[in-house]
Amino acid sequence: MNSDWQTFLQRQHAHLQDGVVLHFGNAQDELTATQNGTVLCDLSQFGILKVSGEEAQSFLQNLTSSDVREVGAQLAQISSLNTAKGRMLATFLIWQTDADYFLHLPRGLCAAILKRLSMYVLRSKVKIEDASDGVICLGLSGEGATALLQQHFGSVPQSALAVEQHDNASVIRVGAQRRNTRPPYGKT
């Protein structure tokens, strides 16, 4: 977890374990709030792998379960990485910002998936890196989520897996009331 972000969370009374926020003082009240209100949550339990280079799209197209050619600045996808026999190793959300692709997956899987993907780079013009500590990911859910995002960004994605790119963030609509926000790589 980004150390500045971790310090900020601790100042907000976050209780952390292994770099993951467990709660902010009263876990039961927080659970109730998720059912009845608008909730902003830290998504540090997830990591980000960044795939870049002029052959990034074709590299991912050949290795993932989805049609990566459909991923763009305004559309994310749910995808997976599988073995040759079809055993699923990881599922992830994939989106594109500029020419780079980002894979959002459980942080505990990042090292293993990075290693697995790196086995296939060979002479491809692709670079893969763990960008988890350079990006702050937040989740926003509830009836007030759309209004808050419009207030801060001006526009929000209208359909599932739609992406809105802003100067300082990518906003991805995950579901009916859920959005994830991520600053572009390197901006926290």
C-alpha positions as a Python dict, from the first residue, in 0.01 Angstrom:
ca = {
    (1, 'M'): (0, 0, 0),
    (2, 'N'): (118, 349, -79),
    (3, 'S'): (275, 475, 247),
    (4, 'D'): (126, 827, 219),
    (5, 'W'): (-218, 677, 163),
    (6, 'Q'): (-172, 439, 457),
    (7, 'T'): (-78, 731, 681),
    (8, 'F'): (-385, 924, 563),
    (9, 'L'): (-611, 627, 637),
    (10, 'Q'): (-463, 583, 984),
    (11, 'R'): (-527, 952, 1057),
    (12, 'Q'): (-891, 881, 968),
    (13, 'H'): (-888, 608, 1237),
    (14, 'A'): (-860, 315, 996),
    (15, 'H'): (-780, -20, 1152),
    (16, 'L'): (-542, -195, 911),
    (17, 'Q'): (-419, -550, 889),
    (18, 'D'): (-156, -648, 632),
    (19, 'G'): (-216, -321, 444),
    (20, 'V'): (-593, -374, 422),
    (21, 'V'): (-851, -156, 595),
    (22, 'L'): (-1066, -369, 825),
    (23, 'H'): (-1284, -87, 958),
    (24, 'F'): (-1281, 271, 1087),
    (25, 'G'): (-1383, 205, 1447),
    (26, 'N'): (-1723, 42, 1437),
    (27, 'A'): (-1747, -238, 1184),
    (28, 'Q'): (-2118, -307, 1254),
    (29, 'D'): (-2220, 57, 1190),
    (30, 'E'): (-2014, 54, 872),
    (31, 'L'): (-2187, -263, 752),
    (32, 'T'): (-2527, -106, 820),
    (33, 'A'): (-2421, 204, 624),
    (34, 'T'): (-2343, -11, 320),
    (35, 'Q'): (-2702, -128, 315),
    (36, 'N'): (-2867, 210, 366),
    (37, 'G'): (-2635, 489, 260),
    (38, 'T'): (-2366, 607, 26),
    (39, 'V'): (-2032, 453, 109),
    (40, 'L'): (-1677, 538, 4),
    (41, 'C'): (-1431, 257, 70),
    (42, 'D'): (-1063, 193, 30),
    (43, 'L'): (-983, -88, -217),
    (44, 'S'): (-621, -145, -112),
    (45, 'Q'): (-689, -518, -87),
    (46, 'F'): (-671, -511, -467),
    (47, 'G'): (-359, -451, -670),
    (48, 'I'): (-291, -319, -1018),
    (49, 'L'): (-71, -468, -1287),
    (50, 'K'): (23, -227, -1564),
    (51, 'V'): (85, -369, -1911),
    (52, 'S'): (242, -122, -2153),
    (53, 'G'): (428, -114, -2480),
    (54, 'E'): (332, -110, -2846),
    (55, 'E'): (232, -480, -2840),
    (56, 'A'): (40, -470, -2510),
    (57, 'Q'): (-301, -521, -2669),
    (58, 'S'): (-203, -822, -2882),
    (59, 'F'): (-7, -969, -2589),
    (60, 'L'): (-313, -955, -2362),
    (61, 'Q'): (-544, -1065, -2644),
    (62, 'N'): (-345, -1388, -2676),
    (63, 'L'): (-336, -1465, -2303),
    (64, 'T'): (-665, -1356, -2148),
    (65, 'S'): (-1018, -1491, -2176),
    (66, 'S'): (-1181, -1176, -2312),
    (67, 'D'): (-1157, -983, -2637),
    (68, 'V'): (-909, -718, -2526),
    (69, 'R'): (-951, -541, -2861),
    (70, 'E'): (-1287, -420, -2722),
    (71, 'V'): (-1125, -257, -2416),
    (72, 'G'): (-1073, 114, -2461),
    (73, 'A'): (-1077, 450, -2292),
    (74, 'Q'): (-1454, 419, -2238),
    (75, 'L'): (-1501, 43, -2182),
    (76, 'A'): (-1357, -196, -1924),
    (77, 'Q'): (-1398, -575, -1914),
    (78, 'I'): (-1397, -860, -1669),
    (79, 'S'): (-1138, -1112, -1786),
    (80, 'S'): (-929, -1402, -1661),
    (81, 'L'): (-591, -1563, -1703),
    (82, 'N'): (-609, -1941, -1748),
    (83, 'T'): (-369, -2230, -1787),
    (84, 'A'): (-344, -2410, -2121),
    (85, 'K'): (-584, -2671, -1981),
    (86, 'G'): (-839, -2401, -1893),
    (87, 'R'): (-779, -2381, -1518),
    (88, 'M'): (-850, -2025, -1405),
    (89, 'L'): (-557, -1861, -1228),
    (90, 'A'): (-713, -1518, -1169),
    (91, 'T'): (-1002, -1297, -1269),
    (92, 'F'): (-956, -924, -1301),
    (93, 'L'): (-1106, -600, -1423),
    (94, 'I'): (-912, -466, -1721),
    (95, 'W'): (-927, -112, -1860),
    (96, 'Q'): (-713, 116, -2071),
    (97, 'T'): (-579, 463, -1997),
    (98, 'D'): (-386, 619, -2282),
    (99, 'A'): (-186, 330, -2434),
    (100, 'D'): (-153, 135, -2108),
    (101, 'Y'): (-371, -150, -1983),
    (102, 'F'): (-446, -199, -1616),
    (103, 'L'): (-545, -526, -1450),
    (104, 'H'): (-724, -488, -1115),
    (105, 'L'): (-704, -810, -913),
    (106, 'P'): (-661, -927, -553),
    (107, 'R'): (-330, -793, -424),
    (108, 'G'): (-226, -1138, -303),
    (109, 'L'): (-230, -1265, -662),
    (110, 'C'): (-31, -980, -820),
    (111, 'A'): (317, -1131, -778),
    (112, 'A'): (214, -1473, -913),
    (113, 'I'): (21, -1329, -1210),
    (114, 'L'): (304, -1085, -1287),
    (115, 'K'): (547, -1379, -1290),
    (116, 'R'): (313, -1588, -1509),
    (117, 'L'): (258, -1307, -1760),
    (118, 'S'): (630, -1227, -1768),
    (119, 'M'): (701, -1584, -1885),
    (120, 'Y'): (529, -1500, -2214),
    (121, 'V'): (690, -1162, -2286),
    (122, 'L'): (998, -1308, -2460),
    (123, 'R'): (1075, -1062, -2741),
    (124, 'S'): (740, -885, -2734),
    (125, 'K'): (749, -510, -2702),
    (126, 'V'): (566, -527, -2369),
    (127, 'K'): (649, -422, -2016),
    (128, 'I'): (457, -553, -1715),
    (129, 'E'): (490, -401, -1372),
    (130, 'D'): (314, -406, -1037),
    (131, 'A'): (168, -56, -1009),
    (132, 'S'): (-27, -125, -690),
    (133, 'D'): (160, 121, -469),
    (134, 'G'): (144, 401, -727),
    (135, 'V'): (-235, 400, -754),
    (136, 'I'): (-505, 466, -497),
    (137, 'C'): (-827, 276, -566),
    (138, 'L'): (-1157, 370, -409),
    (139, 'G'): (-1504, 221, -429),
    (140, 'L'): (-1819, 433, -413),
    (141, 'S'): (-2158, 273, -366),
    (142, 'G'): (-2513, 370, -283),
    (143, 'E'): (-2788, 597, -404),
    (144, 'G'): (-2582, 914, -366),
    (145, 'A'): (-2282, 782, -562),
    (146, 'T'): (-2384, 931, -896),
    (147, 'A'): (-2449, 1277, -749),
    (148, 'L'): (-2114, 1279, -568),
    (149, 'L'): (-1924, 1179, -880),
    (150, 'Q'): (-2106, 1438, -1091),
    (151, 'Q'): (-2022, 1702, -833),
    (152, 'H'): (-1650, 1617, -840),
    (153, 'F'): (-1596, 1503, -1200),
    (154, 'G'): (-1885, 1653, -1399),
    (155, 'S'): (-1977, 1330, -1577),
    (156, 'V'): (-2010, 966, -1477),
    (157, 'P'): (-2030, 637, -1665),
    (158, 'Q'): (-2389, 545, -1749),
    (159, 'S'): (-2368, 168, -1808),
    (160, 'A'): (-2196, -130, -1650),
    (161, 'L'): (-1822, -142, -1722),
    (162, 'A'): (-1830, 200, -1885),
    (163, 'V'): (-1528, 418, -1808),
    (164, 'E'): (-1500, 796, -1782),
    (165, 'Q'): (-1147, 935, -1808),
    (166, 'H'): (-1075, 1255, -1618),
    (167, 'D'): (-758, 1455, -1564),
    (168, 'N'): (-685, 1291, -1233),
    (169, 'A'): (-889, 968, -1237),
    (170, 'S'): (-1059, 692, -1426),
    (171, 'V'): (-1413, 623, -1303),
    (172, 'I'): (-1548, 276, -1383),
    (173, 'R'): (-1910, 181, -1330),
    (174, 'V'): (-1896, -169, -1187),
    (175, 'G'): (-2269, -218, -1128),
    (176, 'A'): (-2596, -36, -1079),
    (177, 'Q'): (-2482, 158, -771),
    (178, 'R'): (-2107, 85, -763),
    (179, 'R'): (-1820, 281, -914),
    (180, 'N'): (-1446, 247, -873),
    (181, 'T'): (-1213, 543, -911),
    (182, 'R'): (-844, 529, -982),
    (183, 'P'): (-601, 808, -1049),
    (184, 'P'): (-395, 762, -1364),
    (185, 'Y'): (-79, 564, -1295),
    (186, 'G'): (177, 767, -1102),
    (187, 'K'): (-72, 1026, -974),
    (188, 'T'): (-183, 984, -614),
}
